[in-house]
């Protein structure tokens, strides 16, 4: 049989994650490193670990890893602090505990949120998730196969001790995401309107901006030409003047892709004179509607 200190160190090396005295004791008995005949073997292990830490100080193989939990000093640099006063070992210890309890890979934001909420992590930093991600990424990169953690995606981490079956769903999900992204990048298509070839505009509008651009190209060709004096971000979109027999009359204009969008946007009827759109789909519209699609046909401008 091993001593309490030897048994605890062997169990922690095998598990690669912080454990309580009861968990260390249970696994030591299962591995036949200790006898279960003692009345309080867990208490004896705890006392042996504390004694090692007290007598050996920084030379002890053990470190306190949260309330009632112990880890190995070799896992994390002791007393290492980042620029925000956060302990590296605290972040990784908290992440290990959260992942152990979850039993599945988690993203950095979820790990951090759970760690803070459950009291495993206390930090004064403004971006704890960023610190957590950096600590886990550096640990995996530097320690490689000796790291307690494995990285499964850009921000997804799990525990190395897990069986591959526990990791497979997350791995497959990440692989599927990468394949999907690759397909989208490879086969992304642009969507355009019908060919019109009017004044440098090759295709018909698919949105309000396209309507405004097309109108600017043909406004002086309308049966009653319209001159735009101002475009504004608020309703209505534009102030213009229309040529009539009596002279140039001022009008307020609202641009829409479809005339019915005016009604959907709940614009007042008494504050606009003309709706300029690509498609007039509002039957019995109480306002004047200039449908550019029809105007192009009437003027024989579309090629």
SVG drawing of the C-alpha trace seen along z (x, -y; Angstrom):
<svg xmlns="http://www.w3.org/2000/svg" viewBox="-59 -79 70 82">
<polyline fill="none" stroke="black" stroke-width="0.4" points="0.0,0.0 1.1,-3.6 1.3,-6.3 -1.5,-8.9 0.7,-11.5 1.8,-9.0 -1.8,-7.8 -3.1,-11.3 -0.4,-12.3 -0.9,-9.2 -4.7,-9.7 -4.4,-13.4 -1.8,-12.6 -4.1,-10.1 -7.3,-12.2 -5.6,-15.5 -8.3,-17.6 -8.8,-18.9 -10.6,-16.6 -12.0,-16.7 -10.5,-14.6 -13.5,-12.2 -13.0,-11.8 -9.2,-11.2 -9.9,-8.7 -12.5,-6.8 -10.3,-6.6 -7.3,-5.6 -9.3,-2.7 -10.6,-1.7 -7.0,-1.5 -6.0,0.4 -3.5,-2.2 -5.2,-2.5 -7.1,-0.2 -10.7,-1.1 -10.5,0.4 -9.6,-2.9 -12.4,-4.8 -11.7,-8.2 -9.4,-7.6 -10.6,-10.8 -9.7,-12.9 -6.3,-11.2 -5.6,-12.1 -6.7,-15.7 -4.5,-16.0 -1.5,-14.5 -1.9,-16.9 -2.2,-19.9 0.9,-18.7 2.8,-18.4 1.9,-21.9 2.7,-23.3 6.1,-21.6 7.3,-21.7 5.8,-25.0 6.4,-25.6 8.2,-22.3 5.0,-20.4 3.5,-18.5 0.1,-19.8 -1.8,-23.1 -5.2,-24.2 -7.6,-24.3 -10.7,-25.9 -12.7,-25.2 -12.1,-21.7 -10.3,-20.7 -6.7,-19.8 -4.6,-19.8 -1.0,-19.3 1.5,-22.2 2.9,-20.9 -0.4,-21.6 -0.3,-25.4 2.4,-28.0 2.0,-28.9 1.3,-32.5 1.3,-33.5 -0.8,-36.7 -1.9,-38.3 -2.0,-42.1 -5.5,-42.3 -4.5,-40.5 -6.2,-37.3 -4.6,-34.0 -3.9,-31.7 -4.4,-28.6 -7.7,-30.0 -9.1,-30.3 -8.0,-26.9 -9.1,-25.3 -12.5,-26.8 -12.7,-25.7 -11.7,-22.2 -14.4,-22.0 -17.1,-23.4 -16.2,-21.0 -16.1,-18.1 -19.6,-18.9 -20.9,-19.5 -19.5,-16.2 -19.3,-17.7 -17.4,-20.4 -18.4,-24.0 -17.5,-27.3 -15.4,-29.8 -18.3,-32.2 -20.4,-29.4 -17.4,-28.1 -16.8,-31.6 -20.4,-32.3 -20.9,-29.0 -17.6,-29.4 -18.6,-32.9 -22.2,-32.0 -21.2,-28.9 -18.5,-30.7 -15.6,-28.9 -14.1,-32.1 -13.7,-35.5 -12.2,-38.2 -12.0,-41.9 -11.1,-42.0 -13.5,-43.6 -13.3,-40.8 -13.1,-37.5 -14.2,-35.5 -11.3,-36.8 -8.9,-35.9 -10.4,-32.5 -10.0,-31.8 -6.4,-33.0 -5.5,-30.9 -7.0,-27.7 -5.6,-28.3 -2.0,-29.0 -2.2,-26.0 -3.2,-23.7 -0.6,-25.2 2.3,-25.1 1.6,-21.9 0.2,-19.9 -0.6,-16.4 0.2,-17.2 -2.6,-19.8 -5.7,-18.9 -7.7,-20.5 -8.3,-19.8 -9.4,-22.5 -12.2,-21.3 -13.0,-24.5 -12.2,-28.2 -13.7,-28.7 -14.7,-25.2 -12.8,-23.2 -13.1,-19.9 -11.1,-17.7 -8.4,-15.4 -9.4,-12.6 -12.8,-12.1 -13.5,-9.1 -13.6,-9.9 -17.3,-9.1 -17.9,-12.1 -16.0,-14.3 -17.3,-12.9 -20.6,-14.9 -18.7,-18.2 -16.0,-17.2 -18.6,-16.2 -20.5,-19.4 -17.3,-21.5 -16.4,-19.5 -19.9,-20.0 -19.7,-23.7 -16.4,-23.9 -17.7,-22.0 -20.8,-24.1 -18.8,-27.3 -16.5,-26.0 -19.5,-25.2 -21.0,-28.6 -17.7,-30.4 -17.2,-28.2 -20.7,-28.4 -22.0,-31.8 -24.1,-33.4 -25.1,-37.0 -28.8,-37.7 -29.8,-40.4 -33.0,-41.7 -34.2,-41.4 -31.8,-42.8 -32.8,-46.4 -29.5,-48.1 -30.7,-51.6 -28.2,-54.5 -25.4,-52.2 -27.8,-50.1 -27.6,-46.6 -30.2,-44.9 -33.5,-46.0 -33.7,-47.0 -34.2,-44.5 -34.5,-47.1 -35.2,-50.7 -31.7,-51.9 -31.9,-50.4 -35.2,-52.3 -33.6,-55.6 -30.6,-55.0 -32.8,-54.2 -35.1,-57.1 -32.1,-59.5 -31.3,-58.2 -34.7,-58.7 -36.4,-61.5 -35.9,-64.0 -37.4,-61.6 -40.8,-61.2 -43.9,-62.6 -43.9,-65.2 -40.2,-65.6 -39.3,-65.7 -36.4,-67.7 -35.0,-66.6 -34.1,-69.4 -33.2,-67.3 -32.8,-63.8 -33.3,-63.2 -32.9,-60.2 -36.4,-60.9 -39.8,-60.4 -40.5,-61.4 -37.4,-60.5 -37.2,-63.4 -38.5,-66.9 -38.8,-67.7 -40.5,-69.8 -42.6,-68.6 -43.0,-70.5 -46.6,-71.4 -48.3,-73.8 -48.3,-76.4 -44.7,-75.9 -42.6,-73.8 -44.8,-72.5 -43.2,-71.2 -43.9,-67.6 -42.9,-65.2 -41.7,-61.7 -41.3,-58.4 -39.2,-55.7 -40.2,-52.0 -39.3,-48.8 -43.0,-47.9 -45.7,-50.4 -47.3,-48.3 -44.2,-48.8 -45.4,-52.3 -48.4,-50.9 -46.3,-48.3 -44.0,-51.1 -47.2,-52.9 -46.3,-56.2 -49.1,-58.8 -51.0,-59.4 -51.3,-63.2 -47.6,-63.9 -46.5,-62.5 -47.6,-63.2 -46.0,-60.5 -44.7,-56.9 -41.9,-56.0 -41.4,-52.2 -40.3,-49.4 -43.5,-47.4 -46.9,-48.7 -48.7,-46.0 -51.0,-48.2 -54.5,-48.1 -56.5,-51.3 -53.6,-53.1 -54.8,-56.6 -51.6,-58.2 -50.1,-58.7 -47.7,-55.9 -44.9,-56.0 -44.0,-52.4 -40.6,-52.5 -41.0,-49.1 -43.9,-50.4 -42.2,-53.7 -39.3,-51.9 -41.7,-50.0 -43.7,-53.1 -40.5,-55.1 -39.0,-52.1 -35.8,-52.5 -35.2,-48.9 -33.0,-47.0"/>
</svg>
